[in-house]
Amino acid sequence: MREIAIRIALAILAASALALFALLKKSLTKPALLLAWISAIVIGYSGGVGGFLILCAVFLFTILADKIGRTRAERQKSECRKLVQIVANVGTGSVLILLLSLTGHAGTGFFLYAASMAASLSDSMASGIGVLQKRDPVSVVTWKRIPRGRSGGVSATGLAASLLGSMIVAALYAAFSGNLPAALFVCAAGFLGALADSFYGALLQGKYVCSVNGAYTEKRFCHGKEARLTGGFRVIDNNAVNLMNNMTAALIAALFLLTGLV
């Protein structure tokens, strides 16, 4: 009982430090900050130091990729991450690591958690750094060039950044699990999950034309008015795609386990 109390106390302390950093960076809205704090406690308690450091790495490298890929003016105009974005990018991993830890399958939970978080960082780094490539990306569906910033586009720079993001999480998983072969599958699942993100964005995410100026947008409302849907599904936005990305990576990792590859 004393050991559990100590683990909870350490998880709360570590989560509070991370939440304070996020607060100082003004990167999250208050509801998002609260959910992120709770998620960090869950991850710190269920996944220990390794699980918490993976969460920190995803958070810090996402900020770094954003800083590299966008100008200061663009970053200042960007909105704080909202509660739904925390659910989309951390929810899958948090639920998996908690449930499997409580049912006596902590090792499996850590593996699936790492895979889903690898997908999160992989996608974030692809989006943040991929825009640095001078040529427009190509659509994963048509292989024709599309404007930068549109969902479903991939580039050599973005793919390299995506792989790097997955490798960072896999390296941390290897360091704390001591299982290098399994870490390679974490990397593969994360990268494939992020790649699936591009297909979901191209085929399923809602795409609109602003009803005010006729410009392309991926937001349902533009200039205070509802935009006209031109492709995809209205109920699927970028947050839904990110959630699907995480779930896909976890599913791929689970298939690796079920087929005996890990």
C-alpha positions as semicolon CSV with decimal commas, in nm:
position;residue;x (nm);y (nm);z (nm)
1;M;0,000;0,000;0,000
2;R;0,286;0,232;0,088
3;E;0,451;0,160;-0,248
4;I;0,131;0,250;-0,433
5;A;0,101;0,576;-0,237
6;I;0,460;0,666;-0,324
7;R;0,402;0,591;-0,694
8;I;0,090;0,808;-0,696
9;A;0,269;1,091;-0,517
10;L;0,562;1,081;-0,759
11;A;0,324;1,068;-1,057
12;I;0,137;1,374;-0,928
13;L;0,462;1,560;-0,866
14;A;0,599;1,484;-1,212
15;A;0,268;1,562;-1,382
16;S;0,245;1,893;-1,196
17;A;0,593;1,993;-1,313
18;L;0,499;1,918;-1,676
19;A;0,169;2,102;-1,638
20;L;0,351;2,404;-1,494
21;F;0,582;2,408;-1,796
22;A;0,282;2,392;-2,031
23;L;0,118;2,673;-1,835
24;L;0,426;2,893;-1,865
25;K;0,446;2,820;-2,239
26;K;0,074;2,908;-2,270
27;S;0,037;2,609;-2,501
28;L;-0,288;2,468;-2,358
29;T;-0,629;2,603;-2,267
30;K;-0,733;2,554;-1,904
31;P;-0,958;2,249;-1,971
32;A;-0,684;2,097;-2,187
33;L;-0,426;2,164;-1,916
34;L;-0,641;1,987;-1,658
35;L;-0,692;1,682;-1,879
36;A;-0,322;1,677;-1,971
37;W;-0,234;1,686;-1,599
38;I;-0,467;1,394;-1,526
39;S;-0,332;1,199;-1,824
40;A;0,025;1,261;-1,709
41;I;-0,061;1,125;-1,364
42;V;-0,219;0,814;-1,518
43;I;0,081;0,761;-1,745
44;G;0,335;0,828;-1,470
45;Y;0,162;0,586;-1,233
46;S;0,096;0,310;-1,489
47;G;0,407;0,346;-1,706
48;G;0,661;0,464;-1,454
49;V;0,955;0,684;-1,548
50;G;0,969;0,543;-1,901
51;G;0,605;0,615;-1,976
52;F;0,631;0,966;-1,835
53;L;0,949;1,048;-2,026
54;I;0,788;0,933;-2,351
55;L;0,502;1,176;-2,281
56;C;0,754;1,455;-2,210
57;A;0,942;1,376;-2,530
58;V;0,625;1,391;-2,739
59;F;0,530;1,724;-2,581
60;L;0,874;1,885;-2,610
61;F;0,959;1,763;-2,961
62;T;0,613;1,869;-3,085
63;I;0,688;2,220;-2,958
64;L;1,033;2,208;-3,118
65;A;0,897;2,092;-3,455
66;D;0,637;2,370;-3,442
67;K;0,911;2,622;-3,367
68;I;1,126;2,499;-3,655
69;G;0,849;2,483;-3,912
70;R;0,665;2,808;-3,845
71;T;0,765;3,172;-3,815
72;R;0,730;3,354;-3,486
73;A;0,433;3,550;-3,620
74;E;0,258;3,226;-3,723
75;R;0,317;3,075;-3,379
76;Q;0,177;3,383;-3,207
77;K;-0,140;3,361;-3,418
78;S;-0,190;2,992;-3,346
79;E;-0,445;2,887;-3,088
80;C;-0,367;2,707;-2,764
81;R;-0,429;2,334;-2,785
82;K;-0,779;2,247;-2,671
83;L;-0,919;1,961;-2,465
84;V;-1,026;1,766;-2,773
85;Q;-0,669;1,779;-2,904
86;I;-0,539;1,622;-2,583
87;V;-0,794;1,343;-2,620
88;A;-0,694;1,292;-2,983
89;N;-0,320;1,279;-2,921
90;V;-0,284;1,128;-2,573
91;G;-0,619;0,961;-2,499
92;T;-0,554;0,627;-2,669
93;G;-0,218;0,574;-2,501
94;S;-0,345;0,683;-2,159
95;V;-0,641;0,444;-2,166
96;L;-0,437;0,149;-2,292
97;I;-0,153;0,183;-2,043
98;L;-0,394;0,228;-1,750
99;L;-0,631;-0,060;-1,834
100;L;-0,358;-0,311;-1,916
101;S;-0,158;-0,211;-1,610
102;L;-0,460;-0,262;-1,384
103;T;-0,527;-0,605;-1,537
104;G;-0,172;-0,727;-1,483
105;H;-0,042;-0,674;-1,838
106;A;0,183;-0,374;-1,776
107;G;0,442;-0,483;-2,034
108;T;0,181;-0,509;-2,309
109;G;0,030;-0,178;-2,201
110;F;0,368;-0,006;-2,219
111;F;0,428;-0,147;-2,569
112;L;0,090;-0,036;-2,707
113;Y;0,119;0,300;-2,532
114;A;0,463;0,359;-2,684
115;A;0,331;0,272;-3,031
116;S;0,041;0,517;-3,008
117;M;0,265;0,794;-2,874
118;A;0,520;0,723;-3,147
119;A;0,242;0,787;-3,399
120;S;0,156;1,117;-3,226
121;L;0,511;1,246;-3,238
122;S;0,569;1,105;-3,585
123;D;0,269;1,294;-3,722
124;S;0,351;1,615;-3,533
125;M;0,709;1,623;-3,660
126;A;0,598;1,547;-4,015
127;S;0,350;1,837;-4,003
128;G;0,588;2,078;-3,833
129;I;0,906;2,009;-4,028
130;G;0,762;1,885;-4,357
131;V;0,659;2,240;-4,453
132;L;1,028;2,332;-4,480
133;Q;1,054;2,147;-4,811
134;K;1,042;2,404;-5,089
135;R;0,847;2,191;-5,336
136;D;0,481;2,119;-5,270
137;P;0,401;1,774;-5,129
138;V;0,224;1,503;-5,324
139;S;-0,112;1,351;-5,237
140;V;-0,087;0,997;-5,098
141;V;-0,393;0,910;-5,306
142;T;-0,332;1,070;-5,647
143;W;0,045;1,130;-5,624
144;K;-0,014;1,473;-5,775
145;R;0,128;1,783;-5,611
146;I;-0,099;1,970;-5,373
147;P;-0,044;2,298;-5,184
148;R;0,153;2,278;-4,860
149;G;-0,059;2,251;-4,547
150;R;-0,335;2,043;-4,702
151;S;-0,420;1,711;-4,543
152;G;-0,310;1,400;-4,726
153;G;0,017;1,540;-4,857
154;V;0,357;1,379;-4,805
155;S;0,710;1,494;-4,882
156;A;1,059;1,351;-4,842
157;T;1,133;1,599;-4,564
158;G;0,807;1,520;-4,388
159;L;0,860;1,144;-4,411
160;A;1,213;1,177;-4,273
161;A;1,085;1,390;-3,984
162;S;0,805;1,141;-3,926
163;L;1,048;0,851;-3,904
164;L;1,271;1,048;-3,667
165;G;0,976;1,115;-3,436
166;S;0,889;0,748;-3,421
167;M;1,253;0,659;-3,359
168;I;1,276;0,898;-3,064
169;V;0,988;0,726;-2,885
170;A;1,117;0,381;-2,981
171;A;1,458;0,468;-2,835
172;L;1,301;0,566;-2,503
173;Y;1,094;0,248;-2,506
174;A;1,410;0,042;-2,565
175;A;1,592;0,222;-2,284
176;F;1,324;0,145;-2,025
177;S;1,196;-0,190;-2,146
178;G;1,536;-0,334;-2,232
179;N;1,377;-0,491;-2,540
180;L;1,545;-0,357;-2,854
181;P;1,364;-0,590;-3,101
182;A;1,027;-0,478;-2,963
183;A;1,140;-0,116;-2,992
184;L;1,185;-0,165;-3,367
185;F;0,819;-0,269;-3,388
186;V;0,721;0,036;-3,182
187;C;0,901;0,248;-3,440
188;A;0,730;0,066;-3,729
189;A;0,383;0,093;-3,573
190;G;0,428;0,464;-3,501
191;F;0,552;0,542;-3,850
192;L;0,276;0,339;-4,018
193;G;0,016;0,505;-3,795
194;A;0,139;0,847;-3,905
195;L;0,139;0,736;-4,268
196;A;-0,221;0,615;-4,226
197;D;-0,295;0,966;-4,094
198;S;-0,220;1,102;-4,442
199;F;-0,464;0,859;-4,603
200;Y;-0,734;0,944;-4,349
201;G;-0,672;1,314;-4,413
202;A;-0,690;1,272;-4,789
203;L;-0,994;1,043;-4,803
204;L;-1,204;1,113;-4,494
205;Q;-1,130;1,455;-4,344
206;G;-1,378;1,728;-4,428
207;K;-1,261;1,984;-4,683
208;Y;-1,440;2,310;-4,738
209;V;-1,461;2,629;-4,939
210;C;-1,509;2,948;-4,740
211;S;-1,851;3,097;-4,813
212;V;-1,708;3,449;-4,774
213;N;-1,398;3,453;-4,996
214;G;-1,408;3,115;-5,171
215;A;-1,073;3,006;-5,024
216;Y;-0,992;2,643;-4,941
217;T;-1,015;2,556;-4,573
218;E;-1,031;2,248;-4,354
219;K;-1,233;2,425;-4,086
220;R;-1,610;2,391;-4,077
221;F;-1,655;2,760;-4,000
222;C;-1,465;3,036;-4,179
223;H;-1,505;3,410;-4,121
224;G;-1,788;3,339;-3,879
225;K;-1,996;3,145;-4,132
226;E;-2,033;2,776;-4,209
227;A;-1,815;2,678;-4,503
228;R;-1,934;2,464;-4,795
229;L;-1,828;2,099;-4,778
230;T;-1,645;1,991;-5,095
231;G;-1,490;1,660;-4,989
232;G;-1,464;1,412;-4,705
233;F;-1,705;1,397;-4,411
234;R;-1,824;1,685;-4,198
235;V;-1,787;1,485;-3,875
236;I;-1,420;1,408;-3,939
237;D;-1,180;1,692;-3,867
238;N;-0,808;1,697;-3,792
239;N;-0,866;1,588;-3,431
240;A;-1,063;1,283;-3,543
241;V;-0,785;1,198;-3,789
242;N;-0,523;1,225;-3,513
243;L;-0,728;0,996;-3,290
244;M;-0,756;0,744;-3,573
245;N;-0,382;0,774;-3,627
246;N;-0,312;0,679;-3,262
247;M;-0,563;0,396;-3,265
248;T;-0,422;0,260;-3,591
249;A;-0,070;0,252;-3,448
250;A;-0,194;0,073;-3,136
251;L;-0,384;-0,177;-3,354
252;I;-0,077;-0,244;-3,569
253;A;0,129;-0,296;-3,253
254;A;-0,137;-0,536;-3,121
255;L;-0,120;-0,731;-3,448
256;F;0,256;-0,757;-3,406
257;L;0,193;-0,914;-3,066
258;L;-0,084;-1,147;-3,184
259;T;0,120;-1,276;-3,476
260;G;0,416;-1,351;-3,249
261;L;0,650;-1,101;-3,411
262;V;0,714;-0,938;-3,073
